[in-house]
Amino acid sequence: MKRRKAGKALERVARAICDSDEFVAHAAGIAALYRRERELEGSEQRRELRNALKALQRHTEALAGWLDQSQPGRTVRPEQTALKLIGETGGDNAIVQAWATRVTQAAAQTVDDLKSARPDAGKAIRTAAEALKATFEHHKLKWSATITKGQAAPGLALLCAIAHDAGDRDLTPVEAHNALRAPAANQ
């Protein structure tokens, strides 16, 4: 297994707790574990889903515009000719346009919902915390994930540094503390 080098911020936090290359290497490994767990939680799949919904929204808007252009009017449009060539008179365009409007609105709403809802990082946090506990025990250090007088315990600070190193820049010590206290959803 290829060892991953710890980022500077992660290494600084880890060395403040235990000035050991092995401890820093363990922290870097836990950051890689956290990153994999986050990927499994679906942040990449959520991005792909948002992109697919945006494409659906663009296409249905284009279809609605195309059908609007095909409506019989004073001038003959290429869209009208195209519908006649495939044997459609365009009489059901209102139904299709209503459907396209509903699909466009639903896709836009779903994209907004997916953007605003942050993926649940609870499992990744709990997994990384369990690995950190084992690392702390291995190095004969005391594990603590508390916040006292606004100051995060070393274990909690390292957990946040691991999350930041793994790409989760939004995780705060308070959120990590709350995620560790919350019961697991699938247990």
Secondary structure as GFF3:
##gff-version 3
##sequence-region A 1 187
A	DSSP	alpha_helix	8	17	.	.	.	ID=ss1
A	DSSP	alpha_helix	21	40	.	.	.	ID=ss2
A	DSSP	alpha_helix	43	69	.	.	.	ID=ss3
A	DSSP	alpha_helix	78	85	.	.	.	ID=ss4
A	DSSP	alpha_helix	93	116	.	.	.	ID=ss5
A	DSSP	alpha_helix	122	138	.	.	.	ID=ss6
A	DSSP	beta_strand	147	148	.	.	.	ID=ss7
A	DSSP	beta_strand	151	152	.	.	.	ID=ss8
A	DSSP	alpha_helix	154	165	.	.	.	ID=ss9
A	DSSP	alpha_helix	173	181	.	.	.	ID=ss10
###
